[in-house]
Amino acid sequence: MSGSAPSPGPGPGRSRAGWWWLLVAVLAIALVTALVAQPWAPVETEPTPTVTVVQPTAAPSTAPSTASPSVPPPGSDAMFDATTAPTLFVSSAELLTDVPAAEPEVQQRITSGQLPWGLPTGSTVDPPQCTVAVTVVATPPPWFDALMWGNDAMSFEQEVVLLADPAAAREAFRALVTAVDACPEYSQVNPDIDGATWTAEPAIEGQGVYPSIVQEITHSAEGSEVPGYRGHMLVGNTIVTWTAEALGARDREAALATLGDAASLSAMVQDRAQSAVQSLG
């Protein structure tokens, strides 16, 4: 029987090619399915808006700042003259409002122009380096005046020293504070008459707009001791000094209480200074 040649079967090369294309098709379908179900990179049809977060330039802080203020207090550059400086003096009405012992009334004990600057002729201060604690400045100022109000229970003396400009006043105030700190006790020695001695507690910084110090003092003269308070304040081209004394015969704490306290007296002088600066325009 004549036989025909058998039909050739799929050879090894053809079989491998068929499975390759089948694998590619399956992978393609899987990839498309994955992209549809959870795209790896979303397609943006519109531009995404950009939000800019502005950081605050200075975060609020509750901690006290130790840096020097960039803005000086009102009145630090005030320029008083002989006409306007008297507005720094506390009035009798202010004393009646703020000092218990001033009631029912006070009278002027030293009037304007009556008390010259400096020590009486022949008087000295012991020790000498404490002289500025009495005279406020070391050399005669361009202008000076003093007033005193009082009654049987209290006295309130105030002095105003006028300097050439605020810079000169600041320098003089620094020298005054240094002298006060270094002089817890000093005396004024007068020829042929009894002098006076002041014993002072350490000065504390006053609270208010203008630089100031306040201290508790004891004024000893002619065998008696009088308690009180003394303060110094820098305002523009002036230095304001005040002394409040309790004259009533009682124990020390009770006597001081008739004056109020250091804080209330300092606040009264500070308020008067603010009004005086405002009146300058």
CYANA upper distance limits for C-alpha pairs under 8 A (distance plus 0.5 A):
 10 PRO  CA     14 ARG  CA      6.86
 10 PRO  CA     15 SER  CA      7.09
 11 GLY  CA     15 SER  CA      6.99
 12 PRO  CA     16 ARG  CA      7.02
 13 GLY  CA     17 ALA  CA      7.03
 14 ARG  CA     18 GLY  CA      6.96
 15 SER  CA     19 TRP  CA      7.11
 16 ARG  CA     20 TRP  CA      6.80
 17 ALA  CA     21 TRP  CA      7.04
 18 GLY  CA     22 LEU  CA      6.87
 19 TRP  CA     23 LEU  CA      6.61
 20 TRP  CA     24 VAL  CA      6.78
 21 TRP  CA     25 ALA  CA      6.68
 22 LEU  CA     26 VAL  CA      6.81
 23 LEU  CA     27 LEU  CA      6.72
 24 VAL  CA     28 ALA  CA      6.61
 25 ALA  CA     29 ILE  CA      6.75
 26 VAL  CA     30 ALA  CA      6.76
 27 LEU  CA     31 LEU  CA      6.61
 28 ALA  CA     32 VAL  CA      6.75
 29 ILE  CA     33 THR  CA      6.68
 30 ALA  CA     34 ALA  CA      6.67
 31 LEU  CA     35 LEU  CA      6.72
 32 VAL  CA     36 VAL  CA      6.75
 33 THR  CA     37 ALA  CA      6.64
 34 ALA  CA     38 GLN  CA      6.51
 34 ALA  CA     39 PRO  CA      7.63
 35 LEU  CA     39 PRO  CA      5.11
 35 LEU  CA     40 TRP  CA      7.50
 44 GLU  CA     48 THR  CA      8.34
 72 PRO  CA     76 SER  CA      6.93
 73 PRO  CA    209 VAL  CA      6.72
 73 PRO  CA    210 TYR  CA      7.39
 74 PRO  CA    209 VAL  CA      7.96
 75 GLY  CA    210 TYR  CA      8.49
 75 GLY  CA    235 VAL  CA      6.83
 75 GLY  CA    236 GLY  CA      6.09
 75 GLY  CA    274 GLN  CA      8.17
 75 GLY  CA    277 VAL  CA      6.35
 76 SER  CA    166 PRO  CA      7.56
 76 SER  CA    210 TYR  CA      8.08
 76 SER  CA    235 VAL  CA      6.50
 76 SER  CA    236 GLY  CA      5.03
 77 ASP  CA    166 PRO  CA      6.27
 77 ASP  CA    236 GLY  CA      5.33
 77 ASP  CA    237 ASN  CA      7.73
 78 ALA  CA    166 PRO  CA      7.69
 78 ALA  CA    235 VAL  CA      7.65
 78 ALA  CA    236 GLY  CA      4.78
 78 ALA  CA    237 ASN  CA      6.96
 78 ALA  CA    277 VAL  CA      7.26
 78 ALA  CA    280 LEU  CA      8.49
 79 MET  CA    165 ASP  CA      7.27
 79 MET  CA    166 PRO  CA      7.73
 79 MET  CA    236 GLY  CA      6.45
 79 MET  CA    237 ASN  CA      6.18
 80 PHE  CA     84 THR  CA      6.04
 80 PHE  CA     85 ALA  CA      5.85
 80 PHE  CA    162 LEU  CA      7.93
 80 PHE  CA    236 GLY  CA      7.96
 80 PHE  CA    237 ASN  CA      7.02
 80 PHE  CA    238 THR  CA      7.80
 80 PHE  CA    280 LEU  CA      8.47
 81 ASP  CA     85 ALA  CA      6.12
 81 ASP  CA    162 LEU  CA      7.81
 82 ALA  CA     86 PRO  CA      7.82
 82 ALA  CA    143 TRP  CA      7.13
 84 THR  CA    276 ALA  CA      8.38
 84 THR  CA    280 LEU  CA      8.06
 85 ALA  CA    160 VAL  CA      7.91
 85 ALA  CA    162 LEU  CA      8.05
 86 PRO  CA    145 ASP  CA      8.44
 86 PRO  CA    160 VAL  CA      8.39
 87 THR  CA    272 ARG  CA      8.37
 87 THR  CA    273 ALA  CA      8.39
 87 THR  CA    276 ALA  CA      5.84
 88 LEU  CA    160 VAL  CA      8.04
 88 LEU  CA    240 VAL  CA      8.23
 88 LEU  CA    272 ARG  CA      6.58
 88 LEU  CA    273 ALA  CA      5.93
 88 LEU  CA    276 ALA  CA      6.19
 89 PHE  CA    147 LEU  CA      8.07
 89 PHE  CA    158 GLN  CA      7.34
 89 PHE  CA    159 GLU  CA      8.49
 89 PHE  CA    160 VAL  CA      8.35
 89 PHE  CA    272 ARG  CA      7.71
 90 VAL  CA     94 GLU  CA      6.91
 90 VAL  CA     95 LEU  CA      7.76
 90 VAL  CA    158 GLN  CA      8.37
 90 VAL  CA    268 MET  CA      8.38
 90 VAL  CA    269 VAL  CA      7.22
 90 VAL  CA    272 ARG  CA      6.72
 91 SER  CA     95 LEU  CA      7.02
 92 SER  CA     96 LEU  CA      6.71
 92 SER  CA    106 VAL  CA      7.18
 92 SER  CA    107 GLN  CA      8.45
 92 SER  CA    149 TRP  CA      7.68
 93 ALA  CA     97 THR  CA      6.83
 94 GLU  CA     98 ASP  CA      6.65
 94 GLU  CA    268 MET  CA      7.96
 95 LEU  CA     99 VAL  CA      5.84
 95 LEU  CA    102 ALA  CA      6.67
 96 LEU  CA    100 PRO  CA      7.59
 96 LEU  CA    102 ALA  CA      5.71
 96 LEU  CA    103 GLU  CA      6.25
 96 LEU  CA    104 PRO  CA      7.99
 96 LEU  CA    105 GLU  CA      7.52
 96 LEU  CA    106 VAL  CA      8.38
 98 ASP  CA    260 GLY  CA      7.99
 98 ASP  CA    264 SER  CA      7.76
 98 ASP  CA    265 LEU  CA      7.87
 98 ASP  CA    268 MET  CA      7.53
 99 VAL  CA    103 GLU  CA      8.24
 99 VAL  CA    258 THR  CA      7.58
 99 VAL  CA    259 LEU  CA      5.73
 99 VAL  CA    260 GLY  CA      6.31
 99 VAL  CA    265 LEU  CA      8.14
100 PRO  CA    258 THR  CA      5.87
100 PRO  CA    259 LEU  CA      6.44
100 PRO  CA    260 GLY  CA      7.04
101 ALA  CA    153 ALA  CA      6.38
101 ALA  CA    154 MET  CA      6.54
101 ALA  CA    246 ALA  CA      8.47
101 ALA  CA    258 THR  CA      5.55
101 ALA  CA    259 LEU  CA      6.44
102 ALA  CA    106 VAL  CA      6.38
102 ALA  CA    150 GLY  CA      7.74
102 ALA  CA    151 ASN  CA      7.56
102 ALA  CA    153 ALA  CA      7.94
102 ALA  CA    154 MET  CA      7.18
105 GLU  CA    151 ASN  CA      7.77
106 VAL  CA    149 TRP  CA      6.46
106 VAL  CA    150 GLY  CA      5.47
106 VAL  CA    151 ASN  CA      5.72
107 GLN  CA    149 TRP  CA      5.92
107 GLN  CA    150 GLY  CA      5.97
107 GLN  CA    151 ASN  CA      6.93
108 GLN  CA    147 LEU  CA      7.91
108 GLN  CA    148 MET  CA      6.24
108 GLN  CA    149 TRP  CA      4.97
108 GLN  CA    150 GLY  CA      6.92
109 ARG  CA    147 LEU  CA      8.04
109 ARG  CA    148 MET  CA      5.69
109 ARG  CA    149 TRP  CA      5.98
109 ARG  CA    150 GLY  CA      6.83
110 ILE  CA    114 GLN  CA      6.91
110 ILE  CA    115 LEU  CA      7.69
110 ILE  CA    146 ALA  CA      7.72
110 ILE  CA    147 LEU  CA      5.57
110 ILE  CA    148 MET  CA      5.20
110 ILE  CA    149 TRP  CA      7.63
111 THR  CA    115 LEU  CA      8.33
111 THR  CA    146 ALA  CA      7.69
111 THR  CA    147 LEU  CA      5.77
111 THR  CA    148 MET  CA      7.36
112 SER  CA    145 ASP  CA      6.78
112 SER  CA    146 ALA  CA      6.54
112 SER  CA    147 LEU  CA      6.36
113 GLY  CA    145 ASP  CA      6.51
113 GLY  CA    146 ALA  CA      7.58
114 GLN  CA    146 ALA  CA      8.13
115 LEU  CA    145 ASP  CA      7.48
115 LEU  CA    146 ALA  CA      6.70
116 PRO  CA    144 PHE  CA      7.90
116 PRO  CA    145 ASP  CA      7.67
117 TRP  CA    135 THR  CA      7.65
117 TRP  CA    140 PRO  CA      7.62
117 TRP  CA    144 PHE  CA      6.72
117 TRP  CA    145 ASP  CA      7.93
118 GLY  CA    134 VAL  CA      8.40
118 GLY  CA    135 THR  CA      5.72
118 GLY  CA    140 PRO  CA      8.00
119 LEU  CA    123 SER  CA      6.41
119 LEU  CA    124 THR  CA      7.61
119 LEU  CA    135 THR  CA      7.57
120 PRO  CA    190 ASN  CA      8.38
122 GLY  CA    190 ASN  CA      7.17
122 GLY  CA    191 PRO  CA      6.84
123 SER  CA    188 GLN  CA      7.29
123 SER  CA    189 VAL  CA      6.01
123 SER  CA    190 ASN  CA      5.06
123 SER  CA    191 PRO  CA      6.97
124 THR  CA    128 PRO  CA      7.79
124 THR  CA    131 THR  CA      8.16
124 THR  CA    188 GLN  CA      6.30
124 THR  CA    189 VAL  CA      5.79
124 THR  CA    190 ASN  CA      7.32
125 VAL  CA    130 CYS  CA      7.15
125 VAL  CA    131 THR  CA      5.89
125 VAL  CA    186 TYR  CA      7.43
125 VAL  CA    187 SER  CA      6.11
125 VAL  CA    188 GLN  CA      5.08
125 VAL  CA    189 VAL  CA      6.50
126 ASP  CA    130 CYS  CA      7.48
126 ASP  CA    131 THR  CA      8.17
126 ASP  CA    186 TYR  CA      6.18
126 ASP  CA    187 SER  CA      5.71
126 ASP  CA    188 GLN  CA      6.89
126 ASP  CA    189 VAL  CA      7.58
127 PRO  CA    131 THR  CA      8.06
127 PRO  CA    186 TYR  CA      6.81
127 PRO  CA    187 SER  CA      7.93
129 GLN  CA    179 ALA  CA      7.82
130 CYS  CA    134 VAL  CA      7.84
130 CYS  CA    179 ALA  CA      6.44
130 CYS  CA    180 VAL  CA      7.95
130 CYS  CA    182 ALA  CA      8.22
130 CYS  CA    183 CYS  CA      6.47
130 CYS  CA    186 TYR  CA      7.17
131 THR  CA    135 THR  CA      6.78
131 THR  CA    138 ALA  CA      8.21
132 VAL  CA    136 VAL  CA      5.37
132 VAL  CA    137 VAL  CA      6.06
132 VAL  CA    138 ALA  CA      6.28
132 VAL  CA    176 LEU  CA      6.72
132 VAL  CA    179 ALA  CA      7.00
133 ALA  CA    176 LEU  CA      6.92
133 ALA  CA    179 ALA  CA      6.45
133 ALA  CA    180 VAL  CA      6.11
133 ALA  CA    183 CYS  CA      8.17
136 VAL  CA    161 VAL  CA      8.31
136 VAL  CA    176 LEU  CA      6.67
136 VAL  CA    241 THR  CA      8.40
137 VAL  CA    141 PRO  CA      7.90
137 VAL  CA    172 ALA  CA      6.84
137 VAL  CA    176 LEU  CA      7.55
141 PRO  CA    161 VAL  CA      7.07
141 PRO  CA    162 LEU  CA      6.75
141 PRO  CA    163 LEU  CA      6.52
142 PRO  CA    162 LEU  CA      6.58
142 PRO  CA    163 LEU  CA      6.59
142 PRO  CA    164 ALA  CA      7.46
143 TRP  CA    161 VAL  CA      6.73
143 TRP  CA    162 LEU  CA      5.57
143 TRP  CA    163 LEU  CA      7.85
144 PHE  CA    159 GLU  CA      7.87
144 PHE  CA    160 VAL  CA      6.27
144 PHE  CA    161 VAL  CA      5.30
144 PHE  CA    162 LEU  CA      6.63
145 ASP  CA    159 GLU  CA      6.36
145 ASP  CA    160 VAL  CA      6.13
145 ASP  CA    161 VAL  CA      7.52
146 ALA  CA    157 GLU  CA      7.71
146 ALA  CA    158 GLN  CA      6.09
146 ALA  CA    159 GLU  CA      4.81
146 ALA  CA    160 VAL  CA      6.91
147 LEU  CA    157 GLU  CA      6.25
147 LEU  CA    158 GLN  CA      5.96
147 LEU  CA    159 GLU  CA      7.17
148 MET  CA    155 SER  CA      7.40
148 MET  CA    156 PHE  CA      5.98
148 MET  CA    157 GLU  CA      4.60
148 MET  CA    158 GLN  CA      6.76
149 TRP  CA    155 SER  CA      6.21
149 TRP  CA    156 PHE  CA      5.71
149 TRP  CA    157 GLU  CA      6.93
150 GLY  CA    154 MET  CA      6.00
150 GLY  CA    155 SER  CA      4.58
150 GLY  CA    156 PHE  CA      6.60
151 ASN  CA    155 SER  CA      7.01
152 ASP  CA    247 LEU  CA      7.11
152 ASP  CA    248 GLY  CA      7.58
153 ALA  CA    246 ALA  CA      6.55
153 ALA  CA    247 LEU  CA      5.27
153 ALA  CA    248 GLY  CA      5.34
154 MET  CA    244 ALA  CA      7.74
154 MET  CA    245 GLU  CA      6.07
154 MET  CA    246 ALA  CA      5.16
154 MET  CA    247 LEU  CA      5.52
154 MET  CA    248 GLY  CA      7.68
154 MET  CA    259 LEU  CA      8.04
155 SER  CA    243 THR  CA      8.47
155 SER  CA    244 ALA  CA      6.25
155 SER  CA    245 GLU  CA      5.84
155 SER  CA    246 ALA  CA      7.36
155 SER  CA    247 LEU  CA      7.83
156 PHE  CA    242 TRP  CA      7.61
156 PHE  CA    243 THR  CA      6.22
156 PHE  CA    244 ALA  CA      4.99
156 PHE  CA    245 GLU  CA      7.09
157 GLU  CA    242 TRP  CA      6.10
157 GLU  CA    243 THR  CA      5.73
157 GLU  CA    244 ALA  CA      7.05
158 GLN  CA    240 VAL  CA      7.71
158 GLN  CA    241 THR  CA      6.15
158 GLN  CA    242 TRP  CA      4.78
158 GLN  CA    243 THR  CA      6.98
159 GLU  CA    240 VAL  CA      6.33
159 GLU  CA    241 THR  CA      5.59
159 GLU  CA    242 TRP  CA      6.81
160 VAL  CA    238 THR  CA      7.21
160 VAL  CA    239 ILE  CA      6.41
160 VAL  CA    240 VAL  CA      5.17
160 VAL  CA    241 THR  CA      6.92
161 VAL  CA    238 THR  CA      6.01
161 VAL  CA    239 ILE  CA      5.76
161 VAL  CA    240 VAL  CA      6.99
162 LEU  CA    169 ALA  CA      8.43
162 LEU  CA    237 ASN  CA      6.66
162 LEU  CA    238 THR  CA      5.11
162 LEU  CA    239 ILE  CA      7.28
163 LEU  CA    168 ALA  CA      6.76
163 LEU  CA    169 ALA  CA      6.13
163 LEU  CA    237 ASN  CA      5.80
163 LEU  CA    238 THR  CA      6.30
164 ALA  CA    168 ALA  CA      6.77
164 ALA  CA    169 ALA  CA      8.00
164 ALA  CA    237 ASN  CA      7.11
165 ASP  CA    169 ALA  CA      6.88
165 ASP  CA    236 GLY  CA      7.95
165 ASP  CA    237 ASN  CA      5.28
166 PRO  CA    170 ARG  CA      6.61
166 PRO  CA    236 GLY  CA      5.42
166 PRO  CA    237 ASN  CA      4.47
166 PRO  CA    238 THR  CA      7.88
167 ALA  CA    171 GLU  CA      6.86
167 ALA  CA    237 ASN  CA      7.83
168 ALA  CA    172 ALA  CA      6.70
168 ALA  CA    237 ASN  CA      7.63
169 ALA  CA    173 PHE  CA      6.48
169 ALA  CA    234 LEU  CA      7.76
169 ALA  CA    236 GLY  CA      7.70
169 ALA  CA    237 ASN  CA      5.59
169 ALA  CA    238 THR  CA      6.48
169 ALA  CA    239 ILE  CA      7.29
170 ARG  CA    174 ARG  CA      6.76
170 ARG  CA    234 LEU  CA      7.67
170 ARG  CA    237 ASN  CA      8.28
171 GLU  CA    175 ALA  CA      6.97
172 ALA  CA    176 LEU  CA      6.66
173 PHE  CA    177 VAL  CA      6.67
173 PHE  CA    234 LEU  CA      7.21
173 PHE  CA    239 ILE  CA      7.54
174 ARG  CA    178 THR  CA      6.76
175 ALA  CA    179 ALA  CA      6.77
176 LEU  CA    180 VAL  CA      6.67
177 VAL  CA    181 ASP  CA      6.64
177 VAL  CA    213 ILE  CA      8.29
178 THR  CA    182 ALA  CA      6.78
179 ALA  CA    183 CYS  CA      6.63
180 VAL  CA    184 PRO  CA      7.74
180 VAL  CA    203 ALA  CA      8.02
181 ASP  CA    202 PRO  CA      7.26
181 ASP  CA    203 ALA  CA      7.28
183 CYS  CA    200 ALA  CA      8.40
184 PRO  CA    199 THR  CA      6.32
184 PRO  CA    200 ALA  CA      5.51
184 PRO  CA    201 GLU  CA      7.03
184 PRO  CA    202 PRO  CA      7.55
185 GLU  CA    197 THR  CA      7.73
185 GLU  CA    198 TRP  CA      6.13
185 GLU  CA    199 THR  CA      4.93
185 GLU  CA    200 ALA  CA      6.67
186 TYR  CA    197 THR  CA      6.28
186 TYR  CA    198 TRP  CA      6.12
186 TYR  CA    199 THR  CA      7.31
187 SER  CA    195 GLY  CA      7.66
187 SER  CA    196 ALA  CA      6.12
187 SER  CA    197 THR  CA      4.59
187 SER  CA    198 TRP  CA      6.68
188 GLN  CA    195 GLY  CA      5.93
188 GLN  CA    196 ALA  CA      5.85
188 GLN  CA    197 THR  CA      6.80
189 VAL  CA    194 ASP  CA      8.00
189 VAL  CA    195 GLY  CA      5.47
189 VAL  CA    196 ALA  CA      7.59
190 ASN  CA    194 ASP  CA      6.99
190 ASN  CA    195 GLY  CA      5.82
194 ASP  CA    221 ALA  CA      7.75
194 ASP  CA    222 GLU  CA      7.03
195 GLY  CA    221 ALA  CA      7.01
195 GLY  CA    222 GLU  CA      8.31
196 ALA  CA    219 HIS  CA      7.49
196 ALA  CA    220 SER  CA      6.18
196 ALA  CA    221 ALA  CA      5.19
196 ALA  CA    222 GLU  CA      8.19
197 THR  CA    219 HIS  CA      6.45
197 THR  CA    220 SER  CA      5.64
197 THR  CA    221 ALA  CA      7.11
198 TRP  CA    217 ILE  CA      7.12
198 TRP  CA    218 THR  CA      6.13
198 TRP  CA    219 HIS  CA      5.28
198 TRP  CA    220 SER  CA      6.80
199 THR  CA    217 ILE  CA      6.10
199 THR  CA    218 THR  CA      5.66
199 THR  CA    219 HIS  CA      7.22
200 ALA  CA    215 GLN  CA      7.08
200 ALA  CA    216 GLU  CA      6.32
200 ALA  CA    217 ILE  CA      4.79
200 ALA  CA    218 THR  CA      6.89
201 GLU  CA    215 GLN  CA      6.30
201 GLU  CA    216 GLU  CA      5.84
201 GLU  CA    217 ILE  CA      6.71
202 PRO  CA    215 GLN  CA      6.71
202 PRO  CA    216 GLU  CA      8.28
203 ALA  CA    213 ILE  CA      6.50
203 ALA  CA    214 VAL  CA      5.89
203 ALA  CA    215 GLN  CA      4.98
203 ALA  CA    216 GLU  CA      8.16
204 ILE  CA    213 ILE  CA      5.99
204 ILE  CA    214 VAL  CA      5.94
204 ILE  CA    215 GLN  CA      6.75
205 GLU  CA    211 PRO  CA      8.32
205 GLU  CA    212 SER  CA      6.47
205 GLU  CA    213 ILE  CA      4.98
205 GLU  CA    214 VAL  CA      6.90
206 GLY  CA    211 PRO  CA      7.60
206 GLY  CA    212 SER  CA      5.45
206 GLY  CA    213 ILE  CA      5.37
206 GLY  CA    214 VAL  CA      6.42
206 GLY  CA    263 ALA  CA      7.75
206 GLY  CA    266 SER  CA      7.24
207 GLN  CA    212 SER  CA      8.01
207 GLN  CA    263 ALA  CA      7.81
207 GLN  CA    266 SER  CA      8.07
207 GLN  CA    267 ALA  CA      7.98
208 GLY  CA    212 SER  CA      8.44
208 GLY  CA    267 ALA  CA      7.35
208 GLY  CA    270 GLN  CA      6.94
209 VAL  CA    270 GLN  CA      7.59
210 TYR  CA    233 MET  CA      7.15
210 TYR  CA    234 LEU  CA      6.63
210 TYR  CA    235 VAL  CA      6.75
210 TYR  CA    270 GLN  CA      7.55
211 PRO  CA    233 MET  CA      6.27
211 PRO  CA    234 LEU  CA      6.00
211 PRO  CA    235 VAL  CA      8.20
212 SER  CA    231 GLY  CA      7.52
212 SER  CA    232 HIS  CA      5.96
212 SER  CA    233 MET  CA      4.66
212 SER  CA    234 LEU  CA      6.82
213 ILE  CA    231 GLY  CA      6.02
213 ILE  CA    232 HIS  CA      6.01
213 ILE  CA    233 MET  CA      7.19
214 VAL  CA    229 TYR  CA      7.53
214 VAL  CA    230 ARG  CA      6.22
214 VAL  CA    231 GLY  CA      4.72
214 VAL  CA    232 HIS  CA      7.19
214 VAL  CA    262 ALA  CA      7.19
214 VAL  CA    266 SER  CA      7.93
215 GLN  CA    229 TYR  CA      6.23
215 GLN  CA    230 ARG  CA      6.02
215 GLN  CA    231 GLY  CA      6.93
215 GLN  CA    262 ALA  CA      7.99
216 GLU  CA    227 PRO  CA      8.10
216 GLU  CA    228 GLY  CA      6.44
216 GLU  CA    229 TYR  CA      5.03
216 GLU  CA    230 ARG  CA      6.97
216 GLU  CA    262 ALA  CA      8.21
217 ILE  CA    227 PRO  CA      6.40
217 ILE  CA    228 GLY  CA      5.82
217 ILE  CA    229 TYR  CA      5.99
217 ILE  CA    230 ARG  CA      7.26
218 THR  CA    225 GLU  CA      6.87
218 THR  CA    226 VAL  CA      6.05
218 THR  CA    227 PRO  CA      4.98
218 THR  CA    228 GLY  CA      6.73
219 HIS  CA    225 GLU  CA      6.12
219 HIS  CA    226 VAL  CA      5.55
219 HIS  CA    227 PRO  CA      6.80
219 HIS  CA    228 GLY  CA      8.22
220 SER  CA    224 SER  CA      6.16
220 SER  CA    225 GLU  CA      4.95
220 SER  CA    226 VAL  CA      6.87
221 ALA  CA    225 GLU  CA      7.18
226 VAL  CA    245 GLU  CA      7.08
226 VAL  CA    246 ALA  CA      6.91
226 VAL  CA    247 LEU  CA      6.83
227 PRO  CA    245 GLU  CA      6.38
227 PRO  CA    246 ALA  CA      6.42
227 PRO  CA    247 LEU  CA      8.40
227 PRO  CA    252 ARG  CA      7.12
227 PRO  CA    255 ALA  CA      7.83
227 PRO  CA    256 LEU  CA      7.15
228 GLY  CA    243 THR  CA      7.69
228 GLY  CA    244 ALA  CA      5.91
228 GLY  CA    245 GLU  CA      4.64
228 GLY  CA    246 ALA  CA      6.35
228 GLY  CA    256 LEU  CA      6.82
228 GLY  CA    259 LEU  CA      8.41
229 TYR  CA    243 THR  CA      6.26
229 TYR  CA    244 ALA  CA      5.79
229 TYR  CA    245 GLU  CA      7.07
229 TYR  CA    262 ALA  CA      7.01
230 ARG  CA    241 THR  CA      7.94
230 ARG  CA    242 TRP  CA      6.17
230 ARG  CA    243 THR  CA      4.87
230 ARG  CA    244 ALA  CA      6.92
231 GLY  CA    241 THR  CA      6.21
231 GLY  CA    242 TRP  CA      5.89
231 GLY  CA    243 THR  CA      7.10
231 GLY  CA    266 SER  CA      7.68
232 HIS  CA    239 ILE  CA      7.36
232 HIS  CA    240 VAL  CA      6.18
232 HIS  CA    241 THR  CA      4.96
232 HIS  CA    242 TRP  CA      7.09
233 MET  CA    239 ILE  CA      6.13
233 MET  CA    240 VAL  CA      5.59
233 MET  CA    241 THR  CA      6.94
234 LEU  CA    238 THR  CA      6.60
234 LEU  CA    239 ILE  CA      5.24
234 LEU  CA    240 VAL  CA      6.95
235 VAL  CA    239 ILE  CA      6.68
235 VAL  CA    240 VAL  CA      7.91
235 VAL  CA    273 ALA  CA      7.77
244 ALA  CA    259 LEU  CA      7.76
245 GLU  CA    256 LEU  CA      8.43
245 GLU  CA    259 LEU  CA      8.02
246 ALA  CA    255 ALA  CA      6.06
246 ALA  CA    256 LEU  CA      6.60
246 ALA  CA    258 THR  CA      7.44
246 ALA  CA    259 LEU  CA      7.09
247 LEU  CA    255 ALA  CA      8.03
248 GLY  CA    255 ALA  CA      6.90
249 ALA  CA    255 ALA  CA      8.05
250 ARG  CA    254 ALA  CA      7.02
250 ARG  CA    255 ALA  CA      6.41
251 ASP  CA    255 ALA  CA      6.62
252 ARG  CA    256 LEU  CA      6.68
253 GLU  CA    257 ALA  CA      6.67
254 ALA  CA    258 THR  CA      7.27
255 ALA  CA    259 LEU  CA      7.93
256 LEU  CA    260 GLY  CA      7.41
256 LEU  CA    261 ASP  CA      7.63
257 ALA  CA    261 ASP  CA      7.09
259 LEU  CA    265 LEU  CA      8.36
260 GLY  CA    264 SER  CA      6.81
260 GLY  CA    265 LEU  CA      7.43
261 ASP  CA    265 LEU  CA      6.75
262 ALA  CA    266 SER  CA      6.53
263 ALA  CA    267 ALA  CA      6.58
264 SER  CA    268 MET  CA      6.76
265 LEU  CA    269 VAL  CA      7.03
266 SER  CA    270 GLN  CA      6.60
267 ALA  CA    271 ASP  CA      6.52
268 MET  CA    272 ARG  CA      6.84
269 VAL  CA    273 ALA  CA      6.75
270 GLN  CA    274 GLN  CA      6.78
271 ASP  CA    275 SER  CA      6.88
272 ARG  CA    276 ALA  CA      6.74
273 ALA  CA    277 VAL  CA      6.69
274 GLN  CA    278 GLN  CA      6.69
275 SER  CA    279 SER  CA      6.69
276 ALA  CA    280 LEU  CA      7.26
277 VAL  CA    281 GLY  CA      8.07
